[in-house]
Amino acid sequence: MAMTITLKNIPDDIYNSLKSAAEAHHRSLNSEVIACLERVLLPARISNEAHLEQARQIRDELKGRKFKSADIRKATGQGRP
């Protein structure tokens, strides 16, 4: 069942971004908000088979390469605060 909500006090920059995105995607402002919420709250679920295939591709790309423990620690720490 579809429900109705009202959003108040939307900051101008968010409103303008939503409006621009709606125009770019040829949607109404309401449809764009729903699409944004779906993207964030209902992320696409990947099947087990697709996940395994991605892992196999990565493994195949790394065949023959050797990694040192220090390199692995450095890589896993990258991008973390």
Buried (B, 14 or more C-beta within 10 A) or exposed (E): EEEEEEEEEEEEEEEEEBEEBBEEEEBEEEEBBEBBEEEEEEEEEEEEEEEEEEEEEEEEEEEEEEEEEEEEEEEEEEEEE
